[in-house]
């Protein structure tokens, strides 16, 4: 376990090295997880470890307020999340090394914001079930608000500890803190949705992966229509959580995309978020 201070926060990070020395100019592969009960561990076995074994240097970290990263009362908007990412990369000292961002669910949204803000840094995107539409924001707000009410002053964490279900108790306690003691819900409510013009500004290679039964497929198709170098892979028989895919189709698609984009170099110019 490792912790790195970036800005005012201490972030929980994990770095995975390739078995053989990686090309120092190749992109660092950075994984961004989803909201509330998610953390860096969801990537470890399905994608992060295979990526490292395939020769990529990998960085995983718990987003602000999630997992073992510090949990401030505010700052859960996408602009701050991008600043957190940039500050963490600066603290780790990769210099001008490019990055390939792999984002799951809301982490895919953050990865897309980062690519639009820093085309000079982000050379590739892999977006797993990215929520891109305003309708998703409304549905998520309803879900988060209902969860917040059910967790407020709930005895569930103590009951889980009593049953020695420590991991479940910890995740429940984190969800309660995030939903009831931070600005996360308000910050999500104020998030900006993407437009076709945003997608048209994406010049790096983009792979979008969705489950066949996911409500997010339509938004993914909209991105692919407008981003010149984007493509969509739909995994049959799955819904939103494609990370649970066990046949190897997800892993194969992601590793192929990482390999194909390893030599891509960033575009000139930078837009500071």
C-alpha positions as CSV (number, residue, x, y, z in Angstrom):
1,X,0.0,0.0,0.0
2,X,1.3,3.4,-0.9
3,X,0.2,7.0,-0.3
4,X,1.1,10.1,-2.3
5,X,0.3,13.7,-1.3
6,X,-0.9,15.8,-4.2
7,X,-2.2,19.3,-3.4
8,X,-4.0,19.2,-0.1
9,X,-4.9,15.5,-0.2
10,X,-3.2,12.2,0.5
11,X,-4.1,9.7,-2.3
12,X,-3.9,5.9,-2.1
13,X,-2.0,4.7,-5.1
14,X,-0.7,1.4,-6.5
15,X,1.9,1.2,-9.3
16,X,2.5,-1.9,-11.3
17,X,5.7,-2.3,-13.3
18,X,6.1,-4.4,-16.5
19,X,8.2,-7.6,-16.1
20,X,10.7,-6.1,-18.5
21,X,11.7,-2.4,-18.4
22,X,9.0,-0.4,-20.2
23,X,9.7,2.1,-22.9
24,X,10.2,5.4,-21.0
25,X,8.4,7.2,-23.7
26,X,5.4,4.9,-23.8
27,X,2.2,6.2,-22.1
28,X,1.6,5.5,-18.5
29,X,-1.7,3.6,-18.2
30,X,-3.9,5.2,-15.5
31,X,-7.1,3.6,-14.2
32,X,-10.0,5.7,-12.9
33,X,-12.8,3.9,-11.0
34,X,-16.5,4.6,-10.5
35,X,-18.5,6.3,-7.8
36,X,-19.1,5.7,-4.0
37,X,-18.5,2.0,-3.3
38,X,-15.9,1.6,-6.1
39,X,-12.1,1.9,-5.6
40,X,-8.9,1.0,-7.4
41,X,-9.2,-2.7,-6.4
42,X,-12.0,-3.3,-9.0
43,X,-9.4,-3.0,-11.8
44,X,-6.6,-5.0,-10.3
45,X,-7.2,-8.5,-11.5
46,X,-9.5,-7.9,-14.6
47,X,-7.3,-5.4,-16.3
48,X,-4.5,-3.7,-14.4
49,X,-2.4,-6.8,-13.7
50,X,-2.8,-8.1,-17.3
51,X,-1.8,-4.7,-18.7
52,X,1.4,-4.7,-16.6
53,X,2.2,-8.3,-17.7
54,X,1.7,-7.1,-21.3
55,X,4.5,-4.6,-20.9
56,X,2.7,-1.4,-19.7
57,X,3.5,0.6,-16.7
58,X,0.3,1.0,-14.7
59,X,-1.0,3.5,-12.1
60,X,-4.1,2.9,-10.1
61,X,-5.5,5.3,-7.4
62,X,-8.5,5.9,-5.2
63,X,-10.4,9.0,-6.3
64,X,-10.9,11.8,-3.8
65,X,-13.0,10.6,-1.0
66,X,-13.0,6.9,-2.1
67,X,-11.3,3.9,-0.9
68,X,-8.3,4.8,1.3
69,X,-7.8,8.3,-0.2
70,X,-8.6,11.2,2.2
71,X,-12.2,12.3,2.2
72,X,-12.7,16.1,2.3
73,X,-16.1,17.7,2.6
74,X,-16.1,19.2,-1.0
75,X,-14.4,19.0,-4.4
76,X,-16.3,16.2,-6.1
77,X,-16.9,18.0,-9.4
78,X,-15.2,16.9,-12.6
79,X,-12.9,20.0,-12.8
80,X,-11.4,19.2,-9.4
81,X,-11.1,15.6,-10.3
82,X,-9.0,16.5,-13.3
83,X,-6.9,18.8,-11.2
84,X,-6.4,15.9,-8.7
85,X,-5.2,13.6,-11.5
86,X,-2.8,16.2,-12.9
87,X,-1.5,17.0,-9.4
88,X,-1.0,13.3,-8.7
89,X,0.9,12.8,-11.9
90,X,3.1,15.8,-11.0
91,X,3.7,14.5,-7.6
92,X,4.8,11.1,-9.0
93,X,7.2,12.8,-11.2
94,X,6.6,11.4,-14.7
95,X,7.6,14.7,-16.3
96,X,6.0,15.2,-19.7
97,X,5.3,11.5,-20.1
98,X,2.0,10.9,-21.8
99,X,-0.9,8.9,-20.3
100,X,-3.5,6.5,-21.5
101,X,-6.6,6.8,-19.3
102,X,-8.9,3.8,-18.6
103,X,-12.1,4.8,-16.9
104,X,-14.9,2.7,-15.6
105,X,-18.5,4.2,-15.3
106,X,-18.1,7.7,-13.8
107,X,-14.3,7.2,-14.1
108,X,-14.9,7.2,-17.8
109,X,-16.6,10.5,-17.6
110,X,-13.6,11.9,-15.7
111,X,-11.2,10.4,-18.2
112,X,-13.0,12.1,-21.0
113,X,-12.9,15.5,-19.2
114,X,-9.2,15.1,-18.7
115,X,-8.6,14.3,-22.4
116,X,-10.5,17.4,-23.5
117,X,-8.7,19.5,-21.0
118,X,-5.2,18.2,-21.7
119,X,-4.8,16.9,-25.3
120,X,-1.1,17.5,-24.9
121,X,-1.0,14.8,-22.2
122,X,-3.7,12.2,-22.9
123,X,-2.7,10.0,-25.9
124,X,-5.5,7.4,-25.6
125,X,-8.8,6.6,-23.9
126,X,-10.5,3.4,-22.9
127,X,-14.0,4.1,-21.6
128,X,-15.9,1.2,-19.9
129,X,-19.7,2.0,-19.6
130,X,-19.1,5.8,-19.6
131,X,-22.2,7.8,-18.5
132,X,-22.4,10.6,-21.1
133,X,-26.0,11.9,-21.1
134,X,-28.0,14.3,-18.9
135,X,-30.5,11.5,-18.4
136,X,-27.9,9.4,-16.7
137,X,-27.1,12.3,-14.3
138,X,-30.8,12.6,-13.3
139,X,-31.1,8.8,-12.8
140,X,-27.9,8.7,-10.8
141,X,-28.9,11.7,-8.6
142,X,-32.2,9.9,-7.8
143,X,-30.3,6.7,-6.9
144,X,-27.7,8.5,-4.8
145,X,-30.3,10.6,-3.0
146,X,-32.3,7.5,-2.1
147,X,-29.1,5.7,-0.9
148,X,-28.2,8.8,1.2
149,X,-31.5,8.7,3.0
150,X,-31.3,5.0,3.7
151,X,-27.8,5.3,5.1
152,X,-28.3,8.3,7.3
153,X,-28.0,7.3,10.9
154,X,-28.3,3.7,9.8
155,X,-27.3,0.8,12.1
156,X,-26.1,-1.3,9.2
157,X,-22.3,-0.6,9.4
158,X,-22.3,-1.6,13.1
159,X,-24.5,-4.7,12.4
160,X,-22.1,-5.8,9.6
161,X,-19.1,-5.4,12.0
162,X,-21.0,-7.5,14.5
163,X,-21.3,-10.2,11.9
164,X,-17.5,-9.8,11.2
165,X,-18.3,-8.6,7.7
166,X,-15.6,-5.9,7.9
167,X,-15.2,-5.2,4.2
168,X,-18.9,-4.7,3.7
169,X,-19.1,-2.5,6.9
170,X,-16.2,-0.3,5.7
171,X,-17.8,0.2,2.2
172,X,-21.1,1.0,3.7
173,X,-19.5,3.5,6.1
174,X,-17.6,5.2,3.2
175,X,-20.8,5.4,1.2
176,X,-22.6,7.1,4.1
177,X,-19.8,9.6,4.6
178,X,-19.6,10.4,0.9
179,X,-23.4,10.8,0.4
180,X,-24.3,12.5,3.7
181,X,-21.2,14.4,4.7
182,X,-19.7,15.7,1.5
183,X,-20.9,17.8,-1.5
184,X,-20.7,14.8,-3.8
185,X,-24.4,14.7,-4.7
186,X,-24.6,18.5,-5.3
187,X,-21.4,18.4,-7.4
188,X,-22.8,15.6,-9.6
189,X,-26.0,17.6,-10.0
190,X,-23.9,20.6,-11.3
191,X,-21.8,18.5,-13.7
192,X,-21.7,19.5,-17.4
193,X,-22.9,17.0,-20.0
194,X,-20.9,16.5,-23.2
195,X,-21.8,17.8,-26.6
196,X,-21.1,16.6,-30.2
197,X,-18.6,19.5,-30.4
198,X,-16.8,18.1,-27.4
199,X,-16.5,14.7,-29.1
200,X,-15.3,16.3,-32.3
201,X,-12.4,17.8,-30.3
202,X,-11.1,14.3,-29.4
203,X,-8.2,13.4,-31.6
204,X,-6.7,10.6,-29.6
205,X,-7.8,6.9,-30.2
206,X,-10.8,6.0,-28.1
207,X,-12.2,2.6,-27.3
208,X,-15.7,2.5,-25.7
209,X,-16.9,-0.8,-24.2
210,X,-20.6,-1.3,-23.2
211,X,-22.7,-4.2,-22.2
212,X,-25.4,-5.3,-24.7
213,X,-28.2,-4.5,-22.2
214,X,-26.7,-1.2,-20.9
215,X,-28.8,2.0,-21.0
216,X,-25.5,3.8,-21.9
217,X,-25.1,2.3,-25.3
218,X,-27.0,5.1,-27.1
219,X,-24.7,7.7,-25.5
220,X,-21.6,5.7,-26.6
221,X,-22.9,5.5,-30.1
222,X,-23.3,9.3,-30.1
223,X,-19.6,9.7,-29.1
224,X,-18.4,7.4,-31.8
225,X,-20.5,9.3,-34.4
226,X,-18.6,12.5,-33.7
227,X,-15.1,11.5,-32.6
228,X,-13.0,10.7,-35.6
229,X,-10.9,8.0,-33.9
230,X,-13.4,6.4,-31.6
231,X,-14.9,2.9,-31.9
232,X,-17.5,1.0,-29.8
233,X,-17.3,-2.6,-28.6
234,X,-20.6,-4.1,-27.3
235,X,-20.2,-7.2,-25.1
236,X,-23.2,-9.6,-25.5
237,X,-25.2,-10.7,-22.5
238,X,-23.9,-7.9,-20.2
239,X,-25.4,-4.8,-18.6
240,X,-23.6,-1.9,-16.9
241,X,-20.8,-3.7,-15.0
242,X,-18.6,-5.0,-17.8
243,X,-15.7,-5.5,-15.4
244,X,-17.5,-8.7,-14.3
245,X,-17.0,-10.1,-17.8
246,X,-15.0,-13.3,-17.3
247,X,-14.6,-14.8,-20.8
248,X,-11.6,-12.7,-21.6
249,X,-13.3,-10.6,-24.3
250,X,-13.0,-7.4,-22.3
251,X,-9.4,-8.0,-21.4
252,X,-8.5,-8.9,-25.0
253,X,-10.2,-5.7,-26.4
254,X,-8.5,-3.5,-23.8
255,X,-5.0,-5.0,-24.2
256,X,-5.3,-4.8,-28.0
257,X,-6.2,-1.1,-27.7
258,X,-3.4,-0.3,-25.3
259,X,-0.9,-2.1,-27.6
260,X,-2.2,-0.3,-30.7
261,X,-2.0,3.1,-29.1
262,X,1.4,2.7,-27.2
263,X,3.3,4.6,-29.9
264,X,0.8,7.5,-30.2
265,X,2.2,10.9,-29.1
266,X,0.2,13.8,-27.7
267,X,-1.0,16.7,-29.7
268,X,0.7,20.1,-29.2
269,X,-1.0,22.6,-27.0
270,X,-2.7,22.4,-23.7
271,X,-6.0,23.6,-22.2
272,X,-5.8,24.0,-18.4
273,X,-9.0,22.9,-16.7
